[in-house]
């Protein structure tokens, strides 16, 4: 057995001082839908509701082999910060956690709670790059150890414990493992272990469409920095995959990497919440989200999806619902030019059917004498109803524009 596999086993044993293995649960709903044997590795059920605790604890444990190393620093606005805080409390060491000033108060409070007095939180920088630079500068001055979220060999060892547990719990090698990818630490760790002990396992990697750093690196032959990242899937929206994780994932073929549209992920999150009662954050839903794309491939096979986190702020639920409706074609926004005469609005309302509902109505321009511009949002139960609405608009002679997919207008008006 390789040194990495032995280290992964040691990391798994050490983690038992923190928490029991997260459940590997067969999901009857998904298994029936796809005619497969689908299991969820529930990393959303760790003490900090994400797998990040594994890597933070393992890296800290390895560094603590020198007792003089008793001050640890990280830069994070989410799951890594909470994992570091929890590990600092466990080892009884100091932690300094740098967060952007824009970090939601809920995440700050949770990190402070997990640290229970062991950590100091420093809010600095409007953007993460500024926060990271401040944290690294502080490390140099204070002589502390910086804990990277994914680009660290001991962090990767810790994340490999997901694969160790999975293999023991299932009792056999699955046919396929589906892994979310952000910085790459989880995917590098799990595949690094399973490829040795269960070489027959196939893999699919899932990235948010607006942060496909692994796919870009595989095409380029090395890590590259994406020019733009969609931050909605905040647990996996990484502009550049880590150098060490990519080194361990460079064997993968680009065809094994799937991109999940951010709005489609919202449909998956809502379905898992409403049907299964499972709360997943956007990154935590990635592995489940791509199952429809793999339906033909997975029929009759054993599949493990790693649900990587469940730190979801329910204040975001209206946004998730909005994105899901738009992706499903059940909600659209239009700008109408209505003539300023009695009955003009009634003419438009007559175009709507019994399954159509007005979710937004706002005059945008009230100065014109003859016409007024109206922003209107419409929800419906069947996406095909919009064909009827568009046909009615055309026949009526009204001037209109569908702005649902116009990012610039939607940002300012919706």
Secondary structure as UniProt FT lines:
FT   HELIX           3..15
FT   TURN            16..18
FT   STRAND          24..26
FT   HELIX           28..34
FT   STRAND          37..42
FT   HELIX           43..45
FT   TURN            47..48
FT   HELIX           52..63
FT   TURN            64..65
FT   TURN            67..68
FT   STRAND          71..75
FT   HELIX           79..91
FT   STRAND          94..99
FT   TURN            101..102
FT   HELIX           105..115
FT   TURN            116..117
FT   STRAND          119..123
FT   HELIX           128..142
FT   STRAND          145..146
FT   HELIX           153..170
FT   STRAND          176..180
FT   HELIX           185..197
FT   TURN            199..200
FT   STRAND          202..208
FT   HELIX           209..211
FT   HELIX           213..220
FT   TURN            231..232
FT   TURN            234..236
FT   HELIX           243..249
FT   TURN            250..251
FT   HELIX           254..256
FT   STRAND          257..260
FT   HELIX           262..276
FT   HELIX           283..285
FT   HELIX           286..289
FT   HELIX           291..294
FT   HELIX           295..298
FT   TURN            299..300
FT   STRAND          302..307
FT   HELIX           314..316
FT   HELIX           317..327
FT   TURN            328..329
FT   STRAND          331..339
FT   TURN            342..343
FT   HELIX           344..349
FT   TURN            350..351
FT   TURN            354..355
FT   STRAND          356..365
FT   STRAND          371..380
FT   TURN            383..384
FT   HELIX           385..396
FT   STRAND          399..402
FT   TURN            404..405
FT   HELIX           407..413
//
